[in-house]
Amino acid sequence: METYTAMRHFADSWGLLGMTIFFIAAVLFVFRPGSRRSADEAAQIPLKDD
C-alpha cells in the first residue's frame, strides 16, 4: 500500500474521529461552569494599568 493511500485512509477514519472529539472537548471546556468569571478576568488584562 502506498504511503498516500495509507495516510488517506487514516485521515478518513481516525483523523475525523480525533478532530470531532477535540471539537467536543473544546466546546465543553468553554461552556463549563465557572468559566465566565475567568474569561471576564482574562478579557480585562489588556485594560489594566500597572
N, C-alpha and C positions, 0 to 999 in steps of 0.2 A: 504494500500500500504506500502510495506517495505521501510525503510529509504534508503537502497541502490538503489532500483528501482527509488525512487523519485529523489535522487541526480543524478542518471544516466540520467534520462530524462531532468533534469535541465541543466546538462553539455552538453548534445547533442544539446540543442536548444539555450538557453540564454547564456550559457557559451561560446559557439563557437561565437555567435554574439558579445559578450563583448570582447573577445580576438581579433576578427577581427577589431573592432572599435579602440581598443587600439593600434594595429599594424599600422593602417592607420594614427592615430593621431601621433604616434612616428615618422613615415616616414615624415609626413608633418612638424613636429617640426624640424627635422634635415635639411630638404631642404627648410626651409623658407628663404625669402630674408634677407640678413644681417647676416646669421648665420656663414658664412665663417670667418668673422673677429673675432667674439667671439670664434670660435673653434680654430683659429690660436693663439689667445691670451692665451687660456687655455692650448694649447699644449706647449707653451713656459714657463709655470710656473716652471717646474722642472729644467729648464736650467738657470733660473735667479739666480744671486748671490746677496745675501742680504748683 
